[in-house]
Amino acid sequence: MPSDHSVSSVADAVGAALRISESRYRRLFETARDGILLLNADTAQIEDVNPYLVEMLGYTHAEFLGKKLWEIGAFADRAESKEMFAQLQATGYVRYKDLPLKTKSGTEIAVEFVSNSYDCEGIKVIQCNIRNITERKTAEAKIQRYTKLYTALSQCNKSIVHCTSEDELFLQVCRAAVQFGGMKMAWVGLVDSKTRMVRPVASFGDGTGYLNDMSVSVDADNPFGLGPIGTAIRENRLYWCQDYMGDPSTAPWHQRAVLAGLAASASLPLHRNGVVIGAFTLFAGEINPFDEAARDLLVEMSADISFALDNFARESRRERAEEEIKYKNTILKTQQETSLDAILVVGENGEIISFNQNFIELWQLAPQLVSAHVDAPVLQFVADQVENLEEFTARVRYLYRHRDEKSREEIPLKDGRIIDRYSAPVIGEDGKHFGRVWYFRDITENKRAEARITFLNRVYAVLSGINSLIVRVLDRDELFRQACSVAVEVGGFRMALITSVDRNTMKILLVASAGKDAALVNAIKNAFSSGELAASSMIVPAIRENKVVVSNDTLSDSRVLLGKQYAESGIRSMIVLPLLVSGEAVGMITLYASETEFFHDAEIKLLTELAGDVSFAIDHISKQERLDYLAYYDVLTGLANRTLFLDRVTQYMRGAVQGGYKLAIGLIDIERFKNINDSLGRATGDALLRQVAEWMTQNAGDANLLARIDADHFALVMPEVRQNEDLARLVEKTMAAFVQHPFLLDDTVFRIGIKVGIALFPDDGDDADTLLRNAEAALKKAKESGERYLFHTQKMTEAVASKLTLENQLRQAYDNEEFVLHYQPKVNLVSGKVTSAEALIRWNDPRTGLVPPGRFIPILEETGLIYDVGRWALRQAIADYLRWRAAGLAAVRIAVNVSPLQLRNRGFIAEIEQKIGIDAHAAEGLELEITESLIMADVRHSIASLQAIRAMGVTIAVDDFGTGFSSLSYLVRLPVDTLKIDRSFVTGMAAGPEGLALVSTIIKLAHSLNLKVVAEGVETREQSRLLRLLSCDEMQGFLFSKAVASEIFEAKFLALAAAG
């Protein structure tokens, strides 16, 4: 039998162990993150509460103890408190997911209440675990409020897309703000421009007649103009009235607001074409409802409404409302089991002190493994389930080394679960460490819910962005391109494609894409072009059955043709959405995500709605394009109509003004059209008009220059008219070609004539409409007079006709050899002897005699005949020189003028070589006179050409020197022999010392370059004397002789010289 001492020792040991256990339990009780309340199961009296519950409810520890549950203020007003206790006595378990309580201070909180009963030393104890879920509920309420506003914004944008009038839109946005946005009332008021009062045009939620006979003004000096609405409109700013009854500016409407239960308002100015036209006002039933997020949403709503109003105004009652879906932020609430977390308490030496059933279930432990109270096997079993073993064990070791630290982290498991782990040390009042408490919570579903929310938010962002495009972008291709970009850049999709479908051939064409790489897109295109491959893909059901097709694992889905290539490009999910117009798939939107299992019911529903919105936009754009075409084009011929033609002419006029040239309009009448139309029928007449339009388009080279003005009248604009004669020649040529063209009508060939009326800008009008009317007047006059074409101005018709007649005569003169050369001698100023002669072209018209050169030389240059006549002059001058030489006359070098056309011709040098090649002495009798301005037009080309000519023995003279602004640097390099001083400088010598000094300078400059100087236009002896004094070499002019015929020149100057 043990002694009393040994019994006492055992008792002491047991007592010590019990005290340690009690201390550990007490620390666990006190450090728990939930409120804990212990009840006597028989008396319902509270035996203990932990500090967390004291802090939560605001009662002292003493105020709890010894009282029954329903005697505590927080539970006193809960009728179910006694029922709860009765149920606990009967079943041992009670649970409330959401139980509203009041703290001692009167603050309402929401708690989660879980209780069960157990025996403790023969006494039945009820343990109540109370978790404060107020913050969570507040967050949920905030999310709900934002969700309502997002929904209201979405409904507003949907109304913008589909409403066809302002009144309908105003009503719908008011309804959306109340029904979906949680507003108490909403109304739209527009400003009456005459009275300056705000008139309600739409409202929703006005059940008390708040708006009846209400006065609101926008004038600051009106008593009813100082409130939120008048101020918002007048100052064009947002007005947030967070406390309606406390704002002095709202005093005139306080009585109405009280009856309606309105506590706050937001007044948002509405704009049409940038001008404030009214305000959208929303009322809330509580004060301070408009936080920053709410304000941002309402500002966006106001901007969207104003944008829609702009569309209504611009399109003049056309249906242009487009639905714009805005962000919807749906918070998917995933809450873990409301039972206690999985808990493990471990002692200082690693022994397991206590655990709960949730710990066993969470880690799927065998009860006997934990019951051994050794933590190493349990830790190993847990570690084997962790994804990152090394990181997990390192963290555990760290916490055992740093006993005072708390820790919280998320642990991924191999089976896909994610565990939220929280750990805190168990420390006694004396600072002694008793071990560590581990809390574990399975947050896998919460994490998955966060991922789904992320996916949904991405889809909402795409939906909102693309619907915003639908409202603003009116070009189909641009809409498609930007929509793909939004899907990739805003929605985070790996790739987006939009394709079109040819319903006849069922061929699929890629029209827009984003986020692509070239190899993958080429592979997709090849699959589309291969009928066999396309037929076996996911696309066929989308087209034929008009249904959405989804693959949430492209790598293993047999329906996905390019699964391996998709995986290499980071694509794991895809959705094909048909674009339906009139019940048929006209294309598809295909979105590619980098995540597996991306597209589920919520995403598919939103994306299907998106496809519907894009389909609506496609149909709307097609109808708009058709309306635009009818407004500006002639349906029969495809040419522009009068409206578009006048617009184009106006644009061409601007170019003519800037370019300094003229512009012409020709109005064309189809002769005999009425007879053909009446006798052969309208179908034949239409066929003729189409053929005429086709011919004119080919002849003009640009359909934009043409228009069909009315039944049988076409119009042609000639944007650049340099010479009136060019225009007349073009008309003549066009009319001749038209009448020769065979038009095949009903198997019969017709030759059709036309008449043309022409008006010139700016001569006949300074605007397109006037110009066309004058062309019509000219056409009418041409038809009455029988003329084939007429200009609006009679003088112009006569002048053009005269020039064309002269042009034809000059062509005949060339063919009939009516041109002759006259020669004007050049005389040495010292000796008085003839040294050379200048060949000048004359026209010996058999009808009128010699024609002054001023009348025909410009025509030769305009028509290009100067090139042929110049060649003839060159040939004739050489022939005359050789004839004089052969006859024994004192032959002198002949200077022939070179035209710009000749010098710029690539074959000019070869032509000179050919001309002088007929005789060894031909080169020594030829000089070419080239104007200074012609040389300076292209100096490098001129130098090269003149060097080649001079190398043949032909001399070069610079004609009209001093008028071409040549620089000295180029003059030094020019391969020339003679400078000819322009007659204007010779005439100016006698006018003053400046003129004389200028001629002197030219002569000295020429002599310094070893050049001969010839003065042109010498008509007086004084001019001759001055030139001789200035050492000028030669002169040419009427003082000595005018240009004379060849035979006279021979007899008067060459024969005498030979005889002498």
Secondary structure, DSSP 8 states (H G I E B T S, - for coil): ---HHHHHHHHHHHHHHHHHHHHHHHHHHHH-SSEEEEEETTT-BEEEE-HHHHHHH---HHHHTT-BGGGSHHHHT-THHHHHHHHHHHHSEEEEEEEEEE-TTS-EEEEEEEEEEEEETTEEEEEEEEEE-HHHHHHHHHHHHHHHHHHHHHHHHHHHHH--SHHHHHHHHHHHHHHTT--SEEEEEEE-TTT-BEEEEEEES--S-TTTT---BS-TTSGGGSSHHHHHHHHTS-EEES-TTT-GGGGGGHHHHHHHT--EEEEEEEEETTEEEEEEEEEESSSS---HHHHHHHHHHHHHHHHHHHHHHHHTT--------------------SS--EEEEEETTSBEEEE-HHHHHHHT--HHHHHT-BHHHHHHHHHTTBS-HHHHHHHHHHHHHSTT--EEEEEEBTTS-EEEEEEEEEE-TTS-EEEEEEEEEE-HHHHHHHHHHHHHHHHHHHHHHHHHHHHH---HHHHHHHHHHHHHHTT--SEEEEEEE-TTT--EEEEEEES--HHHHHHHHHHHH-HHHHHTSTHHHHHHS---EEES-TTT-TT-TTHHHHHHTT--EEEEEEEEETTEEEEEEEEEESSTT---HHHHHHHHHHHHHHHHHHHHHHHHHHHHHHHHB-TTT-SB-HHHHHHHHHHHHHHHHHHT-EEEEEEEEETTHHHHHHHH-HHHHHHHHHHHHHHHHHHHS-GGGEEEEETTEEEEEEEEES-HHHHHHHHHHHHHHHHHSEEEETTEEEE--EEEEEEEETTT-SSHHHHHHHHHHHHHHHHHHT-SEEESSHHHHHHHHHHHHHHHHHHHHHHTT-EEEEEEEEEETTT--EEEEEEEEEEEETTTEEE-HHHHHHHHHHHTHHHHHHHHHHHHHHHHHHHHHHTT----EEEEE--HHHHHSTTHHHHHHHHHTT-TTTGGGEEEEEEHHHHHHTHHHHHHHHHHHHTTT-EEEEEEETSS---HHHHHH---SEEEE-HHHHHHGGG-HHHHHHHHHHHHHHHHTT-EEEEE---SHHHHHHHHHTT--EEESTTT---EEHHHHIIIIIHHHHH-
